Amino acid sequence: MVTQRLWLGFLLLAGGSVAQAQVEPQLYETTASPHPLTPLGGKAIVTAARERDRQVARKPDCSHLVHEVYTRAGYPYPYASSFDLYAGVSSFVRVARPQPGDLIVWRGHVGIVVDPVEHSFYSSVRSGLRTEFYDTSQWKARGPARFYRYAVAKPSTFVLAGNRPAKAASELTLANPASVAEGSRENLPGSPNPTTEDSNSASSLAVSPVSPPAPAKFEIPSSILVAAAQEKPSREEIASAVSELNSTTGDLLREQNPLQLSRKLIIYDDVRVERPRLNGKHGSVQARIESRVALTADRIEQTHRRESLRLDLLRTNDGWLVLAPKNAVYVPRDVAVRMLASRLASLTQEGNATDTDSVAAQAQIVRVLSTLFD
């Protein structure tokens, strides 16, 4: 049996690679860009997206797709769900006028801008990876989108060997990643007047820096909007929404001890969504879930189980919503591993890492991870 100490040592060494579980190339250390990318860097991201599109592999959900593409392009960042990206994370600066390679984000969906002139973007939708247009009625119905540009202000990071795009000389200019570059079409909180764009200007005017909001306690999303091409969502579109919702829910493992959750948490290996039943403004869909691990009050349940879960659907003015289950939460296994490893690394790096409570929390995480790898 692997001892707890050996497990802890293994996980600390492997923790940095867990977030890149889908990508296994060699890494090397380099200086990270402390400012928004130039168009040259953005084009490198679009190129990486096209290369990813040609590969025959499983279809990830939208947030994991863009994370993988950015990593392959040589611009890694800590994984964030579409909900987190929409609210704003430190790795990106919000912009008004997108360039190729920028993120376009709605609450519950994220993609990569391909051509801002034709309003095209690349993301994981429906039954595959596709390029669509964000000015169509389908996407406008999701509400206002936000654009974000990669900008990390760290002294060094690890990037993929052989995938580092050439940096232009202009990329050496420092910028404040907390600023909102080029104004914003959507008014920011606290802005007295809306910002406007001058079509005759060669470059947009930067607005005053906005302090990033204080991190709020994670709240489990109660629903997610389905990105549907037609009036009625397809099975594949609902499955994509369910995947994004469950992946986002996994963020709670990065903030809370796994055996002190208020609700039962089921870590699953596979989920299959059947054909939905829609009637007026209400509907439902059956999800077939296969799991091996469940976390409940101070207990780890390790039992292979298959269950059928009914998910309710609700039609609103913005489109169809998938409502999250109320009695339990569901998290994909790969997301759970990544979040737990991140939590473990954070606990070991804190100043009170040897406190009794911290050591107990570390031991709980090691137990859960050991079960997931069993």
Helices and strands as residue ranges (DSSP letters): H 4-18, E 27-30, H 39-54, H 62-72, H 82-87, E 92-95, E 103-106, E 109-115, E 120-125, E 128-133, H 137-140, E 146-150, E 157-160, G 169-172, E 223-225, H 235-249, G 250-254, E 264-273, E 277-279, E 282-296, E 299-316, E 319-323, E 328-332, H 333-349, H 356-373
